[in-house]
């Protein structure tokens, strides 16, 4: 029976003010009151044990530590780690600390990263009274009805794959959700149904120390410029937490179906790997020196795209052979009751031609980055030439585009530009390898595509590159044309495109992807990556003070833990969309580095 006196305080809706804990195999979301409200097993794309994030008003699918008489909370990451510490105080002077993390460290020459979460709850002052709750779900939102208790654990039966809570807290109090006075630290391990060997308390302490040391050592190996270091570090750790290390995949986000905006119906499952993201994610990892993670991600991409016939899909599961058929999860009402909740993603069956350019550009560092132990060679070049043939053949043909329109196809400027970029990179790689005949071949094809794009995407009436050939609508993806190298930053056509987008797609400092109606109507929320693209473009065309101002404002959108989702509502400034969004975190890294001073600037010109 639930404790009727849990709290006399109205629950706070923290929205997406959440932290991520994880270890490269599992990940969970924690709110500032130490409620774990999203955790999937056995992988990022699995059935959620904790699904409270998407359960509407139903109190199911979470675990927490409720402090009676709670009046104040403080929560943040331990510096340069993925460990979250939350401190809560009650009205009588009692205080507790909750430490949450997923174990990750090196042992016996391997990385230890079990599908486990660990929690330590400690009394800090007074006589705090707490209630520990564990309400598991399965089948995407159905409460687990069967549980069995052992001497130090409770097994929650999720069909034939149970999850186990191992703890030195009183099991009867947990089973009955009864409050008790916390007089000593208690430890909890959430994970598969495996016996726990050794002392729970000493193991949790040891794993905390080792996990802290792992992350701090990982961070100290990063490389970046002087400004906004904390923001870059947190973004880098977040990208690492979205990396399913076993295969190298980096998911677009760790959640499904958080709407792009209130009542929009735009609820998608982002727990998969979008190839359109590859270029940006690889670029971000490269710029911060996270080369091992970058190499693993490139390997995942090449596993998908080479040695096969037929088209490449826009997205794949973290195990690429998994099916991604889309369905509705009826037992979950949705984020703040705003559904539907989707599992799988129908975009996997769309036609998106930009993926070919994305893959080739993502693979390009293998040929030029001298830090990598296994540089790309002629054999790898030949294996990706097939992708170049596809890019050249499809560059000027209609597709669903970067934004995955479900109801129409056009010859999208961004898709054509990405295909050109892939072909042009093949020219550069061939020249680097001394394959002059192939360099000439790919150079001729790139020139032909470029001429077509510049002629047919340009809209003289709008004095801008349009979203699609022959169209009038603008699209924020045109801000990437200089970054891709299709035009120079000082090309008058690019400058006027940037100015037109800043005029028409900006809402204060927020930037819309586009403003024309799509399959779901007129978009209401701004896309965070588009703001970073505009900032970069403004910087490149010389509007640097404005770029810095926009970036400083963008940093105010981060939640208390330094994380970003996909979208922001221009009127309220609230985060929307799946979380945390690797597109947004990559954009933050790349823009911060572009706008930052170098270490040499700082030390040679003074420390101000």
N, C-alpha and C positions, 0 to 999 in steps of 0.2 A: 504494500500500500504506500502511495506517495505521501510524503510528509506535508500536512496541510499548512504548516507554518514556515515554509521555505523562506519566504521573504515578503515583507510588506511594501516592497518597492516595485514600481512599474518597470517591466523589462525594457531595456534600451534597444532600439533597432539600430545596430551599428552599420547596417548596409554592407558595403564592401570595405569597411575599415577592418581588414583581416590580415593576418600574417600567414605565411606558408612555412611549414616544416616539412622536411623531406630528406632523401638520401640518394637519389638517383634510381630508386626502385619503387618507392612509395612516397606519397605526399599527402598532406592534410592541411586544412584551413582552420585557423584558431582566431576567435574574436578576443577583444580586450579583457573580457571576464573569464578567460581560459575555457571557453566552450569550444570544443572541437565539433564543427558542424558540417564538415565535408571530408570524407576519407573513403577511397575506393580500394578494393582488394580483388585480385592480388596485385593489380597494376593500376596505373593512372586511369585506364579506360575500363576498369572493372566495375562490378556492382557495388554501390556505395554502402558501407557499413553505417556510416554517418551521413545522412542526407537532409539534415534539418535546413540547410541552405535553400533547398528547393521544396520544402514541405508546406509552404504557406503558413497558415495559423496553427497547424498541427504540431504538437510538441513530441516529435519522434525523430529518431536518427541523430543522436548526439551523445556526447559525454561531457560532464562539467563538474566543477566543484563549487557549490553554492555556499557562500559565506552568509550566515544569518546577520541581519542588520547591516548589510553592505552599504557603505556611504562613499567610498572612493576607490578608484582603480588606477593603476599605472601599468603599462605594458609596453615592452619593446624587445628588440633583438639584443642579445649579447653582442657586443661590438664585433663586426667582421665575421659573424657566424650565421647559421640557420637555427640557432637555439633561441626560443622565445621565453622570456621571464615576465610573469604577471604578478603584481603585488596588489592585494586587496585589503582594505581596512574596514572595520565595523564601527558602529556608533559607540561602542563601549571601550574602544582602545585596542581591540584585538586586531591582529594583522597576520596574513598568510602570504606565502610566496609559492607560485606554481611554475615549474620549469618544464617546458615541452620541447621535444626534439625527436628526430629519427636517427638512430645510431649510424655513424659513418666514420670509418678510420681504416688505416692500413694495419694488417696483421698477417704474419707468415707470408709476406710477399704478395698478398692479395688485398683487394678493397672489401672490407666487411660492410655490407649494406642490406641487412635483412628486411623483409616486409613488416617492420615493427615500428610502433611509436612508444616512446617512454615518457612518463610523467612523474615528477617528484613534487609532493605537496608538503610544505614545511610551515610550522608555526613560528612567527617572528616576534609577536608581542601579545600580552594578555592571555585570555582563555577563549580563542576563537572557536565557534561552533560551526561545523560544516556538514553538508550533505553531498555525498558523491553519487552521481547518477550516470547510468550507462544504459542507453536505450538504442539497441542495434536495429537496423533494418536490413532487408534483402529484397530481391526481385524488384529493385528500383522503387523503394518506398514502403514496402509492406513490413510492419513491425515483426520482429522475431518473437515468436510466442513460446518457444521451447528453450529452456536453459537447464544446465545441471552444474552443481557446485562440487568442487573437490576440497581438499584441505587448504589450498592456497590459490585457487583459481575458480572462475566461473566460465563455463563453456556455453556460448550462445549458438544455437543450431541454425545455421543459414543453409537450409536444405542439407546437402551432404558435405558442405565445406564450412565447418564451424569456425568461429573466431573466439579466441581465448583472452580473457582478462586475468592476468596473473598479478597478485597484489599481496602486500602485507597489511593492508587495511582490513578492518573487520568485515568479512563477507556478508554477514547477516545485515549489517547496516546498509551495504550497497544493494543487496537484493530487495530490501524493504524501503529503500530511499529514506532512511531514518537519519536524523542529524545526530552528531556526536561531537564531543569536545576534542579538538586536535591538540594533543599534548606532545606528540613526537612526529618526526617526518614519516610519511607513508609513500610508498613507491608503487607504480603501476606500469605494466607492460601490456600493450594491445598488439595482438598479432595472430598468426596461424596457431592451430591447435597443436602446439609442440610443448613438451615438458620443459620447465625452466630449471637448469642446473645451477647449483651454487647459491650464494647469498644474494637475495634480490637487492637489498639495500646497497651492499658494496659493489655489485655489478652495475646498478644504475648510476652510482657516483663515478665509477671508473669509466663507464661509457660516456657520461657527460663530459668528463675531462678530455677523453680521447677525441670525442666529436668536436669539442671546442678547439682543440689543438689542430685537428685536421683542417677545419675551415680557416682558421687564422693563418696556417701555413699556405693553404691554397691562395688566399687573398694576397699574401705578401709576394707571391710569384707573378702577380698581374703587373701589367705595364700600361700606364696612361699618363696624360698630362696633368697639370697642377690643379686646375680648378674643378670644383664639384666632385671631389674624390669620393665623398660619402655616397653621393647619389650613384656614381658609376659602380662603386663596390656593391651596393645593394642590388643594383640591376644585374650585375654580373652573377652574383650568387643566385638570383632568381632565375636567370637563364639556366644555370647549372641545375637548379631544382626541377626545371621542366625537361631536363635531359634524361630520357630512359636509357641508362648507360648500357644495358645489356645489348641493345641493338644500335645505339647511337642516335635514335630518333629524338627530336626536340618537338614537343607538342605545342600547338598554338596557345593553349591555355590548359589549366588543370580542371576546368569545370565544363559543364554542359548547361545550355538553356538559360543562362542569365540574360535577360532581354537587352537588346541594343538600346531600348528606351521603354518607358512605361506604356503598357498597352499596345506595343508595336507588333506583336506576333513574331518578331524577328528573334526567335529563340533557337540557337544552333548548338550542336555538340562540337566543342573545339578540342577534345582530348585526343587529337590526331595530328599528323604532320602534314602541313601544307607546303608543297614545293614552291609556291609563290613567295613564301617567307624565307626561303633558303638563302638567297643572296644577301638579304639584310642581316639575318642571324649570323651567317658566316662572316660577314664584314665586321659585325660588332665583336664577335669572338676573336677575330684576327687582330683588331685594333687594340684589344686589351691583353693580348698575349695568351689567351686561353686556348693554346694550339691543340692540346690533346682532345679537348671537347670538340673543337672545330674539326679535327681529323676524323673523329668518330662519326660526327654528323655527316661529313662528306662521304664517308664510307657507306653509311646508311643510304644516302641519296644515290650513290653509284650502284649499290645493290639493287635498288628499285629500277634504275633507268638503263643499265647496260646489260648486254647479253640477252636481249629479249626483242621480240618482234611486236609490232602494233603500237598503238598510241600509249602515251604515258598519262595516267590519271592526275587530276589536280591535287589529290591528297591520298594519304595512305595511313593505315594503322601503325602503331608503334612496332608491331610485328607486321611487315608489309603484306603478308599473305592473308591477313584477317579480312573478313568481309565487313563493309560499313553500311549495310542496309539500314535505312532510317525508319524508326518506329516511334510511337508515342508511349510514354510511361504513365499510365493512368493513375497510379497510386501517389503520384507527386503533383501537388497543385501548382508548383512553380515558385520562383523567387518572388517573395512578397505576394504570393498567390497569382502571379502573372505568368501563365503558361502559354502554350503547352511545353512539357518537358520532353525533349527529343533524345533518343539514343541512336547513334549512327548519324551519318550525314549524306544526304542525297547528292551533294555537290561532287562526290567522288565519281559520279557518272557523267558529269558535265564535260564540255569541250572547252578547255582553256589553253590557248596556244602559248601564253607567256611562260608556261612551265619549262619549255625547252630552253629558253634563254636563261631562266633562273638556275637550272641544273648546270649548264655549262659555266655560268659565272661563278656558281658556288664551287665548282671543281677547279677553277682557274688558279687559286693559290697553290694547288698541288704542283704546279709547274714553275712558279715564280718565288715562292716563299722559301728562302734558304734555311729557315729554322727547322723545317720538317725533315724527319729522318728518311722518309721514303718519297723522294720527289717523283712527280709525274714523268712518264717517258713516252716514247713513240707508241707503245702498245696501248697505254691509257688514252692517248690522243686518238688513235684509230677507233677505240671503243666509243668515244663520245662524238665522233664525226657523224654517226648515224643520227644523233640528236640534232646536229647542225643541219643535216638534210631535211629533217622534219621541220625545223625552225624556218628554213628557207622556203620550203614548200607551203607552209601554213601561214607565214607572216602576214599576208594580205587577204586572208580569208576570215569570214565571220566566226565569232566565238562568244561565250558567255561573259568573257572579260574578267578583269581582276576582282570585281565586286560580286561575281557569281550571280548575275541576273538569271532568274529561273524562268522568265517568260519571254525572253527575246534574245536575238543574237545580232551583233554588228561587227564590222571591222574596227576593233577598238585600237586607238592610238597606242595605248600602253602595251597591249599584247604585241602589236607590230614592232614597237621600239624594243621590247625585250627580245623578240626573235632576232632583230638586227644585232642587238648587243651580243647575243650568243654566237652568232655567225662571225662578228667582228673579233670576238675573243679567240675563236678558232684560228683566225688569221694570225693574231698575235702569238698564240701558242706555237703554231707551225713555224713561224719565223724564229721563235726562240729555240726551237728544236733543230733548226737548220733545214727544214723541209720546204724549200723555196717554191716548189711546184704547188704544194698544198696551200701555202700562204697566198700565192697568186689566185688560186681557185677560190678560196674563201674571201679574199679581198674583193674580187669581182662580184661575188654574190652579195656581200655586205653593201657595196656601193649601190647596186641596183635596188636593194630594199630601202636603203636610206633615201635615195632620190624619190621613191614612191611615197614614203612616209612624209617627207617634208612637203611634197606637193599636195597630197590628198588630205593630210591631217590639218593643214593650215587653213584657217577660216579668215579671209581678209575682212569680212564684215565685222567679226568679233575682235579682229586684230590679235588673235590668239590661236594656239593649237587646241583643236576641239577634242572632246572625249572620243569621238568616233569619226571615221572618214565621212566627209560630206555633211556632218552634223553641226548643230549650233550650240549644244550644251557644253559646259565646261566640266572638267574633272580634275581633282587634286593630283591624280597620278601624273598629269602632264608636268608637274613640278620636278619630276625625276629625269626629264629629258637631258638636262645638262649633266647630271650625276652619271647617267648611263654613257654619256659621251656622244650622243646623237647630234647635239648642238653645243656650241661653246656658251659659257655663262654670259658672255657679253654680246651674244647674238641678239640683235634688236627684237627678233621674233620671240626669243625666250624671255627677254626682259619684259616685253609687253604681255606675254602670257602670265608671268608671275604677277604683274600688276593687275591684270584682269581677274585672276583667281583671288588675290588679296581683296579686291573690291567686291566680288560677287559671292564668294564662298566663305568669307570670314563672318563670324558673329562675335563682335568684340575681338578677343584673341583666339577664339575657338575657330576651327576650320572644318567645314563639311566636306564629305567626299564628293558630293554632287548635290544639287538642289532640285533636279527634275524628279518627277514621280517615278517610282519603280514598281515592282510586283506587289509591294505592300503599301504603296502610297508615297507621300512626300516624306523624306527622312526628317526626323526630329532632333537627333543627337549628332554631335560632332565626333569625328574619328580622330583619336589622339595621335596616331602616326602621321596623319595629314598635317597636323600643326608642326611636327618636327620637320616634315618635308618643306613646308613653307619657310620655316626659320632657316633651314639650310640654303634654300634658294635665295632668300633675301640677303643672307650673308654673302653668297657668291656674286650677287649683282651689285653689291656695295652698300646695301641698306643695313649696315651692321649694328647701329645703335638700336634700330627697331627690332632686329633679330634678337639681340640680347634681352630687350624688354619682354618680348614674347616668350623667350625661354625662361626667364625668371618667373614669369607668371605661370608657365606650364609646371614648374616645380612645385607650385602651391597646390596643384591638383593631386599630388601624391597623398596616399593615406598616411596615417601615423607611422606605419612601418616602412614607408618609402616605396610603396608598390602602386602600379597603375593597372587599370582594366583596359578594355578596348575603346570605350566611348565615354563622353561626358555630355551632360545636358547643358546647353548654352545658357539657359535661363537660371538654373539652380546651382550649376557647378558640381553636381553629384555625378559620381562614377557609375557607369552602366556597362553592360556587356561582360563577356566571360573574363575570368580572372585567375591568376595574373596573366596579362597578355604579353607574349614574347615579342610581338610586333612593336608594342609600345615601349617595352623595356629596351629593346634593341635600338629603337629610334632615339630614346633618351641618351644611351651610350654614345651613339654616333654623333648626335648633335652637340653633346657636351664636349666631346673631344675636338670637334670642328671649331667650336667657339672658344675653347680654352687656350690659355697661354701655355707655352712649353716650359719645362723645368729650366731650360736655359734662359728664357725671358725673365723668369722669376728671380733667378740668382744673379744674373748679370745686370739687371736693371733695378734691383732693389726688391724687397719683400712686400711692398705695399700692394 
